[in-house]
Amino acid sequence: MQGPFRAGGAVVLVTLTWPAFAQDPPEQGTESAEGVIMLAPVSVTANKREQTDFEVSGSVAVKTGEALEKERVNSTDTLDTLFPELQSMGRSSRVYNNFTLRGLSSGDFYGPAVGLNVDGVPQLPHAYAQALENVDRVELVKGPQGAVYGRGALGGVINVESALPDDEPAVWTDVQAFSRGHRVSGGGSSGLHAGWAIQGMATDSMEDGSLDDPNRDRKNVDDRRVTSGRASLHYLPADQPFRARLKIGTERYRSEEEYYVPLDDLSRDRVNPVVTTPKLNRRLDDISLDATREITDRWSTTGIVAWQEMFLERTFGTYGIDTKEDQNSLYGELRANYKSDDFSFLVGYSGQRQHFKYKDVGGEGSIGFMGGPLSDNTMVTHSLFTDSTLRFAPRWEISAGARVAWEKADSLMSIPDETGAAVDYENDATFWAITPHAALAYLPSDSHRLWVGIGRGYKPGGFNKAGTTTLDTASYGSETVLSFETGWKYQSEDQKLRTEVTLYDIESHEVQGYSGPAGLMTLSNMGDARSLGVEVNATAVVFEDQEVSVGGMVNRSRFTKGQYEGNITPYAPAYSLRASWTGHFGEGGRWQPTATVRHVGEHYFDESNTLRQGAYTVVDAGLSYETDHGVTLGVYGRNLSDTIYQVYANSYVGAQLGAPQEFGLHLTARF
């Protein structure tokens, strides 16, 4: 472990000294030289109120929709290619995608440790891999966010914010064509007319597989396809203090990706034998309404109501078992915001009802079972929250907030007895959580912000959503975390350099996780853990038209209590690094080459630390050309060296591999 920490220390040293070697910023009020690129602060709503990312006394990373387009990131489960601190691993399939942040992950396939919100609406756990359409920005809010966001935000929160319509009509498209398939998206906006606008968009993505099944004499067996459509109605009057948005969307995901390769032979040439072809058929439907009214020049109110539903039909090919799932969520939030020159404040209520229904429907020739015949779970949450920031001196700020949450879980399970007959078990449990946070910031100048913070997060207890034995009829307890962090941000006055360094110490209590073989796992509390780490990010504009970014983290996350004491927690890499370069050449910087190197340190997939993925490196590159007519053409390559690495491993079924090498053509157009 000393090697990664030495590497992290070197990165920190370089970042801390970088401003000293950078060109001196111009004096206040003078005009800096015009370059193609400027690193201006980005407006965010990380604390559910508008600030710039520099003004947040905490660590927030932001990527704009333009950055996602240039990096060809079009789904939430590939966001880790942009954020070096974030790891995204599709456990068995994209449906069960798992995020890790600051060493905090989740062994529970139904209870994430990192929150995902789309336009302020928390997403169902099996919607964590979904298409990104018409995105304005993605915010990665790091560290426990229990005060502002509530349940499940242990490692942090990912906020996806959609772009709003402009005054004028617009149409756009994005096309990627490569040897194994295509990714196509497009949309349009009516423009604003008397304050009203309509937007619509659709996507279609088809990828042939890269794995071979010699047992059945089949090649490229793990194909997948995603189709989606979204529409929204906006009311954005220029002369009234009111705005509203109604959204409706659907997404269909079909795949045969759930194959596994031998643990002792990581290769795309041979998958493990299956009883039948694995299949996934997931449908997401959602509708939401949000509205904001400016009561005065300082007070405003915001309301959100949203419904999301997920249907999943799955054939687990390894055992030949068919399962069906139905998940839905009704979410509502109402909050009031106040903002003056030196003080901002919010207070609000949020409520959510989630329903999970799981059925094992067998399957011809199946071996065993995946869960009992039926698991039916309902969770109801009510919470009150508040947050505030006060500039109490010219260079000092204090932030504080808290949430009080009450949750109730009801469970009905059908579990086979010793004769094989299904027996119904009913149970319920109630949980309380109080999650405060506080931060103190000092601004020695307008270019620097230093802060220290403390916060709590929680993941509520409940019942296994796919109960297998009578052990699952008893509830497990809530998982809680306590975090301490300190950090420093710097932004140069000429907007050519931005850096950030954060150190954190997170103590987790009653970590939730599974034990037992695949299909018979029981969810319980496994003990305590501690995560120590440092994150570093720096972006600079060099020679006016070259952008260079370096970011990464070093983490040590281990169990400190329980049967796995001393072991490394699963899905938590020891370190990660991302370095990228974007050039701008020719008139107006129209020729734009890019290169990105991502390096991920060793990590484990199980609490016993027997399933290990060593450090690996992935290199991407591209070249694009912007025309005079709103069209950009380009070529790109992903995973240029075709690095083979695991994203999931299970001792009973095998390993799954990361994305293969890909070369393609890219076209974007906006009119």
C-alpha positions as CSV (number, residue, x, y, z in Angstrom):
1,M,0.0,0.0,0.0
2,Q,2.9,2.4,0.5
3,G,3.5,2.6,-3.3
4,P,0.1,4.1,-4.0
5,F,0.3,6.6,-1.2
6,R,3.8,7.7,-2.4
7,A,2.3,8.2,-5.8
8,G,-0.6,10.1,-4.4
9,G,1.8,12.3,-2.4
10,A,3.7,13.1,-5.5
11,V,0.5,14.2,-7.3
12,V,-0.5,16.3,-4.4
13,L,2.9,18.0,-4.3
14,V,2.8,18.8,-8.0
15,T,-0.8,20.2,-7.7
16,L,0.1,22.3,-4.7
17,T,3.1,23.9,-6.4
18,W,1.5,24.2,-9.9
19,P,0.0,27.7,-9.2
20,A,3.5,29.0,-8.2
21,F,4.9,28.0,-11.6
22,A,1.9,29.2,-13.6
23,Q,1.9,32.5,-15.3
24,D,1.0,35.3,-12.9
25,P,-2.7,36.3,-13.3
26,P,-3.5,39.7,-14.6
27,E,-4.3,42.4,-12.1
28,Q,-8.0,42.9,-11.2
29,G,-9.8,44.9,-13.9
30,T,-7.2,44.3,-16.7
31,E,-8.1,42.4,-19.8
32,S,-6.4,39.0,-20.2
33,A,-5.4,37.6,-23.5
34,E,-8.2,35.8,-25.5
35,G,-7.7,32.1,-25.8
36,V,-9.9,29.4,-27.2
37,I,-10.5,27.8,-23.8
38,M,-11.5,29.4,-20.5
39,L,-12.0,27.5,-17.3
40,A,-14.9,29.6,-15.9
41,P,-16.8,28.5,-12.7
42,V,-19.9,26.4,-13.4
43,S,-23.3,27.0,-11.8
44,V,-24.4,24.0,-9.7
45,T,-27.2,23.0,-7.4
46,A,-25.2,20.6,-5.3
47,N,-26.8,22.0,-2.1
48,K,-30.2,22.4,-3.8
49,R,-29.6,26.1,-4.3
50,E,-27.7,27.9,-7.0
51,Q,-24.0,28.4,-6.4
52,T,-20.8,28.1,-8.5
53,D,-18.8,25.0,-7.9
54,F,-16.1,27.2,-6.4
55,E,-18.5,28.6,-3.8
56,V,-19.4,25.1,-2.4
57,S,-17.5,24.4,0.9
58,G,-17.0,20.8,-0.2
59,S,-15.8,18.8,-3.1
60,V,-17.9,19.0,-6.3
61,A,-16.8,17.9,-9.8
62,V,-18.8,19.1,-12.8
63,K,-18.9,18.0,-16.4
64,T,-21.0,20.0,-18.9
65,G,-23.1,18.5,-21.6
66,E,-20.5,19.6,-24.1
67,A,-17.8,17.7,-22.3
68,L,-19.9,14.6,-22.3
69,E,-20.5,15.0,-26.0
70,K,-16.8,15.4,-26.8
71,E,-15.9,12.3,-24.6
72,R,-18.7,10.3,-26.2
73,V,-20.3,9.5,-22.8
74,N,-24.0,8.8,-23.4
75,S,-25.0,6.7,-20.4
76,T,-24.8,7.1,-16.6
77,D,-22.8,3.8,-16.1
78,T,-19.9,5.2,-18.2
79,L,-19.5,8.4,-16.1
80,D,-16.4,6.9,-14.4
81,T,-14.5,7.6,-17.7
82,L,-14.9,11.3,-16.8
83,F,-14.5,11.4,-13.0
84,P,-11.3,9.7,-11.7
85,E,-12.7,9.4,-8.2
86,L,-15.7,7.4,-9.4
87,Q,-15.8,3.7,-10.2
88,S,-18.7,2.2,-12.1
89,M,-19.0,-1.6,-12.2
90,G,-21.8,-3.6,-13.9
91,R,-22.3,-6.5,-11.5
92,S,-23.6,-9.3,-13.6
93,S,-25.2,-6.8,-16.0
94,R,-25.8,-3.0,-16.5
95,V,-29.1,-3.5,-14.6
96,Y,-27.2,-4.0,-11.4
97,N,-24.7,-1.3,-11.9
98,N,-22.7,-0.3,-8.8
99,F,-21.0,3.0,-8.1
100,T,-18.0,3.4,-5.7
101,L,-17.0,6.8,-4.3
102,R,-14.5,7.6,-1.6
103,G,-14.1,3.8,-0.9
104,L,-17.8,3.4,-0.2
105,S,-19.8,0.9,-2.2
106,S,-22.7,-1.4,-1.6
107,G,-22.9,-5.1,-1.5
108,D,-26.7,-4.8,-1.7
109,F,-27.8,-4.9,-5.3
110,Y,-31.0,-3.0,-4.3
111,G,-29.4,-0.5,-2.0
112,P,-26.8,1.8,-3.6
113,A,-24.2,3.7,-1.5
114,V,-24.0,6.6,-4.1
115,G,-27.2,8.5,-4.9
116,L,-28.3,9.2,-8.5
117,N,-30.7,12.0,-9.2
118,V,-32.1,13.2,-12.5
119,D,-33.5,16.7,-12.4
120,G,-33.9,16.4,-8.6
121,V,-35.6,13.0,-8.7
122,P,-33.8,10.0,-7.0
123,Q,-33.6,7.0,-9.3
124,L,-34.6,3.4,-8.6
125,P,-31.6,1.2,-7.9
126,H,-32.0,-0.8,-11.2
127,A,-32.1,2.5,-13.1
128,Y,-28.5,3.4,-12.3
129,A,-27.5,2.6,-15.9
130,Q,-29.7,4.7,-18.2
131,A,-29.3,6.9,-21.3
132,L,-28.0,10.5,-21.0
133,E,-30.1,12.7,-23.2
134,N,-29.9,16.5,-23.7
135,V,-27.8,17.0,-20.6
136,D,-26.8,20.5,-19.3
137,R,-24.3,19.1,-16.7
138,V,-23.5,16.3,-14.4
139,E,-22.4,17.1,-10.8
140,L,-20.5,14.7,-8.7
141,V,-21.0,15.7,-5.1
142,K,-18.4,13.8,-3.0
143,G,-18.7,12.6,0.5
144,P,-21.8,11.7,2.7
145,Q,-24.8,13.9,1.8
146,G,-27.3,12.7,4.3
147,A,-28.4,16.2,5.3
148,V,-29.4,17.5,1.9
149,Y,-30.2,14.3,0.0
150,G,-31.1,11.7,2.6
151,R,-31.0,7.9,2.2
152,G,-28.3,6.1,0.2
153,A,-25.9,9.1,-0.2
154,L,-23.0,7.5,1.7
155,G,-20.2,8.1,-0.7
156,G,-21.8,11.0,-2.5
157,V,-24.4,11.9,-5.1
158,I,-24.5,12.1,-8.9
159,N,-26.8,14.9,-10.1
160,V,-27.9,14.9,-13.8
161,E,-29.4,18.2,-14.9
162,S,-31.2,18.4,-18.2
163,A,-30.7,21.4,-20.6
164,L,-33.6,23.9,-20.8
165,P,-34.9,25.2,-24.1
166,D,-33.5,28.4,-25.7
167,D,-35.5,31.2,-27.2
168,E,-35.0,29.9,-30.7
169,P,-36.0,26.5,-32.1
170,A,-33.2,23.9,-32.3
171,V,-32.6,20.4,-33.5
172,W,-29.6,18.2,-32.7
173,T,-28.2,14.7,-33.3
174,D,-25.3,12.6,-32.2
175,V,-24.1,9.5,-34.1
176,Q,-21.5,7.0,-33.3
177,A,-20.8,4.1,-35.8
178,F,-18.3,1.4,-35.0
179,S,-17.6,-2.2,-36.0
180,R,-19.9,-3.8,-33.4
181,G,-22.9,-1.5,-33.8
182,H,-24.1,2.1,-33.4
183,R,-25.3,4.7,-30.9
184,V,-27.7,7.3,-32.3
185,S,-29.5,10.1,-30.5
186,G,-31.4,13.1,-31.6
187,G,-33.9,15.7,-30.5
188,G,-35.5,19.0,-31.0
189,S,-36.9,22.1,-29.2
190,S,-39.7,24.4,-30.3
191,G,-38.0,27.4,-28.8
192,L,-39.9,29.7,-26.4
193,H,-43.3,31.1,-27.5
194,A,-45.1,33.2,-25.0
195,G,-43.0,31.4,-22.3
196,W,-44.0,27.9,-23.5
197,A,-41.6,25.3,-25.2
198,I,-41.7,21.6,-26.1
199,Q,-38.6,19.4,-26.2
200,G,-38.4,15.8,-27.5
201,M,-35.5,13.4,-28.0
202,A,-34.9,9.7,-28.7
203,T,-31.9,7.3,-28.6
204,D,-31.1,3.9,-30.2
205,S,-27.9,2.0,-29.2
206,M,-27.0,-1.4,-30.5
207,E,-23.9,-3.3,-29.6
208,D,-22.9,-6.7,-30.8
209,G,-21.1,-8.9,-28.3
210,S,-17.4,-9.6,-27.9
211,L,-17.5,-13.0,-26.1
212,D,-17.4,-16.4,-27.7
213,D,-19.2,-19.6,-26.5
214,P,-17.3,-22.5,-28.0
215,N,-19.5,-25.0,-26.1
216,R,-22.4,-24.0,-28.3
217,D,-20.3,-22.9,-31.3
218,R,-21.4,-19.3,-31.1
219,K,-19.5,-16.0,-31.4
220,N,-20.1,-12.5,-30.0
221,V,-22.9,-13.8,-27.8
222,D,-23.2,-10.9,-25.4
223,D,-25.2,-8.4,-27.5
224,R,-27.3,-5.5,-26.1
225,R,-29.7,-2.8,-27.3
226,V,-31.1,0.3,-25.7
227,T,-34.0,2.4,-27.1
228,S,-35.5,5.4,-25.3
229,G,-37.7,8.4,-25.8
230,R,-38.3,11.6,-23.8
231,A,-40.6,14.6,-24.1
232,S,-40.9,17.7,-21.9
233,L,-43.2,20.7,-21.7
234,H,-41.7,23.9,-20.3
235,Y,-43.2,27.1,-19.0
236,L,-40.4,29.7,-18.7
237,P,-42.0,33.2,-19.0
238,A,-39.6,36.1,-19.0
239,D,-42.0,38.5,-17.3
240,Q,-43.3,36.2,-14.5
241,P,-41.7,34.8,-11.3
242,F,-42.8,31.3,-12.1
243,R,-41.3,28.3,-14.1
244,A,-42.4,24.7,-14.5
245,R,-41.5,21.6,-16.4
246,L,-43.5,18.4,-17.1
247,K,-41.4,15.4,-18.3
248,I,-42.3,12.0,-19.5
249,G,-40.0,9.2,-20.7
250,T,-39.5,5.6,-21.4
251,E,-36.5,3.3,-22.0
252,R,-36.2,-0.3,-23.1
253,Y,-33.0,-2.3,-22.5
254,R,-32.6,-5.8,-24.0
255,S,-29.5,-7.9,-23.7
256,E,-27.9,-11.3,-23.6
257,E,-24.8,-10.0,-21.8
258,E,-24.9,-12.0,-18.6
259,Y,-22.2,-14.5,-19.5
260,Y,-19.2,-15.2,-17.3
261,V,-15.6,-16.2,-18.1
262,P,-13.4,-18.6,-16.1
263,L,-11.7,-16.9,-13.2
264,D,-8.4,-18.6,-14.1
265,D,-8.6,-17.6,-17.8
266,L,-9.7,-14.0,-18.4
267,S,-10.3,-14.1,-22.1
268,R,-13.1,-13.2,-24.6
269,D,-12.6,-16.5,-26.4
270,R,-14.4,-18.7,-23.9
271,V,-17.4,-18.2,-21.6
272,N,-18.4,-20.6,-18.9
273,P,-21.2,-23.1,-19.8
274,V,-24.8,-22.0,-19.5
275,V,-28.0,-24.0,-19.2
276,T,-29.7,-21.6,-21.5
277,T,-29.1,-18.2,-23.2
278,P,-29.1,-15.4,-20.6
279,K,-31.6,-12.7,-21.3
280,L,-32.5,-9.3,-19.8
281,N,-35.5,-7.2,-20.7
282,R,-35.8,-4.0,-18.7
283,R,-38.3,-1.2,-19.2
284,L,-38.2,2.1,-17.4
285,D,-41.1,4.5,-17.4
286,D,-41.1,7.9,-15.6
287,I,-43.1,11.1,-15.3
288,S,-42.3,14.1,-13.2
289,L,-43.4,17.7,-12.6
290,D,-41.3,20.4,-11.0
291,A,-42.1,24.0,-10.5
292,T,-40.4,27.1,-8.9
293,R,-42.0,30.3,-7.8
294,E,-40.0,33.5,-6.9
295,I,-42.0,34.9,-4.0
296,T,-39.7,37.9,-3.5
297,D,-36.3,38.8,-4.8
298,R,-34.9,36.7,-1.9
299,W,-37.5,33.9,-1.3
300,S,-38.5,31.1,-3.6
301,T,-40.3,27.8,-3.3
302,T,-39.8,24.6,-5.3
303,G,-41.9,21.6,-5.6
304,I,-41.3,18.2,-7.3
305,V,-43.5,15.2,-7.7
306,A,-42.3,12.2,-9.7
307,W,-43.3,8.6,-10.5
308,Q,-40.8,6.0,-11.8
309,E,-41.4,2.3,-12.6
310,M,-39.1,-0.5,-13.7
311,F,-40.1,-3.9,-15.1
312,L,-37.4,-6.6,-15.4
313,E,-37.6,-10.0,-16.9
314,R,-34.4,-12.0,-16.5
315,T,-33.1,-15.4,-17.5
316,F,-30.1,-16.3,-15.5
317,G,-28.4,-18.5,-18.1
318,T,-25.9,-20.1,-15.8
319,Y,-28.7,-21.9,-13.9
320,G,-31.5,-21.5,-16.4
321,I,-33.7,-19.6,-14.0
322,D,-36.4,-17.1,-14.9
323,T,-37.2,-14.2,-12.6
324,K,-39.5,-11.2,-12.8
325,E,-39.2,-7.9,-10.9
326,D,-41.4,-4.8,-10.6
327,Q,-40.1,-1.7,-8.9
328,N,-41.7,1.6,-8.5
329,S,-41.2,4.9,-6.7
330,L,-43.5,7.8,-5.9
331,Y,-41.4,10.8,-4.8
332,G,-42.4,14.3,-3.6
333,E,-40.4,17.3,-2.3
334,L,-41.3,20.8,-1.3
335,R,-38.7,23.3,-0.2
336,A,-38.3,27.0,0.4
337,N,-35.1,28.9,-0.4
338,Y,-33.8,32.2,0.9
339,K,-30.8,34.1,-0.5
340,S,-29.1,37.4,0.4
341,D,-25.6,38.7,-0.1
342,D,-24.2,37.0,3.0
343,F,-26.7,34.4,3.8
344,S,-28.5,31.5,2.0
345,F,-30.9,29.1,3.6
346,L,-33.3,26.3,2.7
347,V,-35.9,24.2,4.5
348,G,-37.9,21.4,3.1
349,Y,-39.9,18.2,3.3
350,S,-39.4,15.0,1.1
351,G,-41.4,11.8,1.0
352,Q,-41.0,8.6,-0.9
353,R,-42.8,5.3,-1.3
354,Q,-40.9,2.5,-2.9
355,H,-42.3,-0.9,-3.9
356,F,-40.1,-3.9,-4.8
357,K,-41.7,-7.2,-6.1
358,Y,-39.6,-10.1,-7.0
359,K,-40.7,-13.5,-8.4
360,D,-38.7,-16.7,-9.2
361,V,-40.8,-18.2,-11.9
362,G,-38.5,-21.2,-12.5
363,G,-37.5,-22.1,-16.0
364,E,-37.4,-25.3,-18.2
365,G,-34.4,-27.3,-17.2
366,S,-33.4,-24.9,-14.4
367,I,-30.9,-25.8,-11.7
368,G,-31.9,-24.6,-8.2
369,F,-33.6,-21.3,-7.7
370,M,-32.8,-17.5,-7.4
371,G,-34.6,-16.3,-4.3
372,G,-37.9,-17.7,-3.0
373,P,-41.2,-17.8,-5.1
374,L,-42.1,-14.2,-4.0
375,S,-40.6,-11.2,-2.1
376,D,-42.8,-8.2,-1.8
377,N,-41.3,-5.1,0.0
378,T,-42.6,-1.6,0.6
379,M,-40.6,1.2,2.0
380,V,-42.1,4.6,3.1
381,T,-39.9,7.6,3.9
382,H,-40.7,10.9,5.4
383,S,-38.1,13.5,6.2
384,L,-37.5,17.2,7.1
385,F,-34.3,18.9,6.1
386,T,-32.5,22.2,6.2
387,D,-29.2,23.7,5.1
388,S,-27.6,27.1,5.2
389,T,-24.5,29.2,4.6
390,L,-23.5,32.4,6.3
391,R,-20.6,34.8,5.4
392,F,-20.0,36.0,9.0
393,A,-16.8,37.9,8.2
394,P,-15.3,39.2,4.9
395,R,-13.2,36.0,4.5
396,W,-15.0,33.4,6.5
397,E,-18.1,31.3,5.9
398,I,-19.9,28.7,7.9
399,S,-22.3,26.1,6.5
400,A,-24.6,23.8,8.5
401,G,-27.7,21.6,7.9
402,A,-29.5,18.5,9.1
403,R,-32.1,16.0,8.1
404,V,-34.5,14.0,10.3
405,A,-35.9,10.9,8.5
406,W,-38.4,8.2,9.5
407,E,-38.6,5.0,7.5
408,K,-40.9,2.0,7.6
409,A,-40.3,-1.3,5.7
410,D,-43.0,-3.9,5.2
411,S,-42.1,-7.3,3.9
412,L,-44.0,-10.4,2.6
413,M,-42.0,-13.4,1.6
414,S,-42.9,-16.9,0.4
415,I,-40.1,-19.3,1.4
416,P,-40.1,-23.0,0.7
417,D,-40.2,-25.3,3.7
418,E,-38.4,-28.6,4.0
419,T,-41.1,-30.3,1.9
420,G,-40.8,-27.6,-0.8
421,A,-44.2,-26.0,0.0
422,A,-44.2,-22.2,0.0
423,V,-44.8,-20.6,3.4
424,D,-45.7,-16.9,3.7
425,Y,-43.8,-14.7,6.2
426,E,-44.8,-11.1,7.0
427,N,-42.8,-8.6,9.0
428,D,-42.1,-4.9,9.3
429,A,-39.5,-2.6,10.8
430,T,-39.1,1.1,11.5
431,F,-35.9,3.2,11.3
432,W,-35.0,6.7,12.3
433,A,-32.0,8.7,11.1
434,I,-30.6,12.1,12.0
435,T,-27.9,13.3,9.6
436,P,-26.3,16.7,10.4
437,H,-23.4,18.3,8.6
438,A,-21.3,21.4,9.1
439,A,-18.4,23.1,7.3
440,L,-16.1,26.1,8.0
441,A,-14.4,27.9,5.0
442,Y,-11.7,30.5,4.8
443,L,-11.1,32.5,1.7
444,P,-7.6,34.2,1.8
445,S,-8.3,35.7,-1.6
446,D,-10.9,35.4,-4.3
447,S,-8.8,32.7,-5.9
448,H,-8.5,30.4,-2.9
449,R,-11.0,28.5,-0.7
450,L,-10.0,26.3,2.2
451,W,-12.5,24.3,4.2
452,V,-13.0,21.7,6.9
453,G,-16.2,19.7,7.2
454,I,-18.0,17.0,9.1
455,G,-21.1,15.1,8.0
456,R,-23.2,12.0,8.3
457,G,-24.9,9.7,5.9
458,Y,-27.2,6.7,6.2
459,K,-28.5,3.7,4.3
460,P,-31.7,2.5,6.0
461,G,-32.3,-1.0,7.2
462,G,-35.0,-3.3,5.8
463,F,-35.4,-6.7,4.3
464,N,-33.8,-8.7,1.5
465,K,-35.6,-7.8,-1.7
466,A,-35.1,-11.4,-3.0
467,G,-35.5,-13.5,0.1
468,T,-34.2,-17.1,-0.1
469,T,-34.4,-18.6,3.4
470,T,-36.2,-17.8,6.6
471,L,-33.1,-15.8,7.7
472,D,-34.3,-13.2,5.2
473,T,-37.6,-12.7,7.1
474,A,-35.7,-10.8,9.8
475,S,-34.7,-7.2,9.2
476,Y,-31.1,-6.0,9.0
477,G,-30.1,-2.6,10.5
478,S,-29.2,0.7,9.0
479,E,-25.7,1.5,7.8
480,T,-24.4,4.9,8.9
481,V,-21.2,6.8,8.2
482,L,-19.4,9.8,9.8
483,S,-17.1,11.8,7.6
484,F,-14.3,14.3,8.3
485,E,-12.8,16.2,5.4
486,T,-10.6,19.2,4.7
487,G,-9.8,20.7,1.3
488,W,-8.4,23.5,-0.8
489,K,-9.6,25.0,-4.1
490,Y,-7.8,27.4,-6.4
491,Q,-9.0,29.2,-9.5
492,S,-6.7,31.7,-11.3
493,E,-8.0,35.1,-12.1
494,D,-7.4,34.6,-15.8
495,Q,-9.4,31.4,-15.7
496,K,-6.5,29.3,-17.0
497,L,-5.9,27.1,-14.0
498,R,-8.1,25.3,-11.5
499,T,-7.0,22.9,-8.8
500,E,-8.5,21.1,-5.9
501,V,-7.2,18.8,-3.1
502,T,-9.3,17.0,-0.5
503,L,-8.4,14.7,2.3
504,Y,-11.1,12.6,4.0
505,D,-11.7,10.1,6.9
506,I,-15.0,8.2,6.8
507,E,-16.1,5.7,9.5
508,S,-18.8,3.3,8.5
509,H,-20.9,1.4,11.0
510,E,-23.0,-1.8,10.5
511,V,-21.9,-2.2,6.8
512,Q,-24.6,-4.0,4.8
513,G,-23.6,-6.9,2.6
514,Y,-24.4,-10.4,1.3
515,S,-23.1,-13.8,2.3
516,G,-23.7,-17.2,0.8
517,P,-23.6,-18.7,-2.7
518,A,-25.1,-17.0,-5.8
519,G,-28.9,-17.2,-5.7
520,L,-28.9,-18.1,-2.0
521,M,-27.3,-15.0,-0.5
522,T,-28.6,-13.4,2.7
523,L,-28.3,-9.7,3.4
524,S,-27.1,-8.6,6.8
525,N,-24.9,-6.2,8.8
526,M,-21.2,-7.3,8.5
527,G,-19.4,-4.9,10.9
528,D,-17.6,-1.6,10.7
529,A,-15.2,-0.1,8.3
530,R,-13.0,2.9,7.8
531,S,-12.0,4.8,4.5
532,L,-9.0,7.1,4.4
533,G,-8.1,9.0,1.3
534,V,-7.0,12.0,-0.7
535,E,-8.4,13.3,-4.0
536,V,-6.6,15.6,-6.4
537,N,-7.8,17.4,-9.5
538,A,-6.1,20.0,-11.7
539,T,-7.0,21.5,-15.1
540,A,-4.9,24.0,-16.9
541,V,-5.0,25.9,-20.2
542,V,-1.5,25.8,-21.8
543,F,-0.4,28.0,-24.8
544,E,-3.9,29.5,-24.8
545,D,-5.5,26.6,-26.7
546,Q,-4.3,23.3,-25.1
547,E,-6.3,21.9,-22.1
548,V,-4.6,19.5,-19.8
549,S,-6.3,17.7,-16.9
550,V,-4.9,15.4,-14.2
551,G,-6.9,13.9,-11.4
552,G,-6.9,10.9,-9.2
553,M,-7.3,9.5,-5.7
554,V,-5.6,7.3,-3.2
555,N,-7.8,5.3,-0.8
556,R,-7.4,2.8,2.0
557,S,-10.8,1.3,2.9
558,R,-10.8,-1.6,5.4
559,F,-13.1,-3.4,7.7
560,T,-12.3,-2.5,11.3
561,K,-14.8,-4.7,13.1
562,G,-16.6,-8.0,12.4
563,Q,-15.7,-11.3,10.8
564,Y,-13.7,-9.5,8.0
565,E,-11.7,-7.2,10.2
566,G,-8.5,-6.1,8.5
567,N,-9.7,-7.0,5.0
568,I,-10.2,-4.5,2.2
569,T,-13.8,-3.6,1.5
570,P,-15.1,-4.8,-1.9
571,Y,-15.2,-2.6,-5.1
572,A,-12.8,0.0,-3.5
573,P,-9.6,0.5,-5.7
574,A,-6.5,1.5,-3.8
575,Y,-5.9,4.4,-6.2
576,S,-7.0,5.7,-9.6
577,L,-5.6,8.3,-12.0
578,R,-7.0,10.1,-15.1
579,A,-4.9,12.3,-17.3
580,S,-6.3,13.9,-20.5
581,W,-5.3,16.4,-23.2
582,T,-7.5,18.3,-25.6
583,G,-5.9,20.3,-28.3
584,H,-7.3,23.1,-30.5
585,F,-5.6,23.7,-33.8
586,G,-6.3,25.6,-37.0
587,E,-8.5,28.7,-37.4
588,G,-10.8,28.9,-34.4
589,G,-9.4,25.7,-32.9
590,R,-11.6,23.6,-35.2
591,W,-9.2,20.6,-35.2
592,Q,-9.5,19.0,-31.8
593,P,-7.4,15.9,-30.9
594,T,-7.9,14.2,-27.6
595,A,-6.1,11.6,-25.5
596,T,-7.1,10.1,-22.2
597,V,-5.3,7.6,-19.9
598,R,-7.1,6.0,-17.1
599,H,-5.3,3.9,-14.5
600,V,-7.2,2.0,-11.8
601,G,-5.5,0.3,-8.9
602,E,-6.1,-3.2,-7.4
603,H,-9.4,-4.0,-5.8
604,Y,-11.4,-7.0,-4.6
605,F,-14.9,-8.2,-5.4
606,D,-15.6,-10.0,-2.1
607,E,-15.2,-9.4,1.6
608,S,-12.9,-12.3,2.0
609,N,-10.4,-10.7,-0.5
610,T,-10.1,-13.9,-2.6
611,L,-11.4,-12.4,-5.9
612,R,-8.9,-9.8,-7.0
613,Q,-8.5,-7.4,-9.9
614,G,-5.0,-6.1,-10.3
615,A,-4.1,-2.6,-11.5
616,Y,-4.9,-1.9,-15.2
617,T,-4.6,1.0,-17.7
618,V,-7.1,2.0,-20.4
619,V,-6.1,4.5,-23.2
620,D,-8.7,6.4,-25.3
621,A,-8.1,8.9,-28.2
622,G,-10.0,10.8,-30.8
623,L,-9.8,13.6,-33.4
624,S,-12.7,15.9,-34.4
625,Y,-13.2,18.8,-36.8
626,E,-15.8,21.5,-36.3
627,T,-17.3,22.9,-39.5
628,D,-18.9,26.3,-40.1
629,H,-22.4,24.7,-40.2
630,G,-22.9,23.4,-36.7
631,V,-21.6,19.9,-37.6
632,T,-18.6,18.2,-36.0
633,L,-17.0,15.1,-37.6
634,G,-14.5,12.8,-35.9
635,V,-12.9,9.5,-35.4
636,Y,-12.2,7.8,-32.0
637,G,-10.7,4.8,-30.3
638,R,-11.5,3.3,-26.9
639,N,-9.4,0.9,-24.9
640,L,-6.7,1.1,-27.7
641,S,-4.6,-1.7,-26.3
642,D,-7.7,-3.9,-25.7
643,T,-6.9,-4.3,-22.0
644,I,-8.8,-7.1,-20.4
645,Y,-9.9,-6.5,-16.8
646,Q,-12.7,-7.6,-14.6
647,V,-15.7,-5.5,-13.5
648,Y,-17.3,-8.3,-11.5
649,A,-16.3,-11.7,-10.1
650,N,-18.2,-14.3,-8.2
651,S,-16.5,-17.6,-7.1
652,Y,-19.6,-19.6,-8.0
653,V,-20.2,-18.3,-11.6
654,G,-17.0,-16.6,-12.8
655,A,-15.9,-13.2,-13.9
656,Q,-17.2,-10.5,-16.2
657,L,-15.0,-8.2,-18.3
658,G,-14.9,-4.5,-19.0
659,A,-15.6,-2.9,-22.4
660,P,-13.5,-4.2,-25.3
661,Q,-11.5,-2.2,-27.8
662,E,-13.6,0.0,-30.1
663,F,-12.9,2.2,-33.1
664,G,-15.5,4.3,-34.7
665,L,-16.8,7.4,-36.5
666,H,-18.5,10.2,-34.6
667,L,-20.8,13.0,-35.9
668,T,-22.7,15.7,-34.0
669,A,-24.9,18.4,-35.4
670,R,-26.9,21.2,-33.9
671,F,-29.0,23.7,-35.8
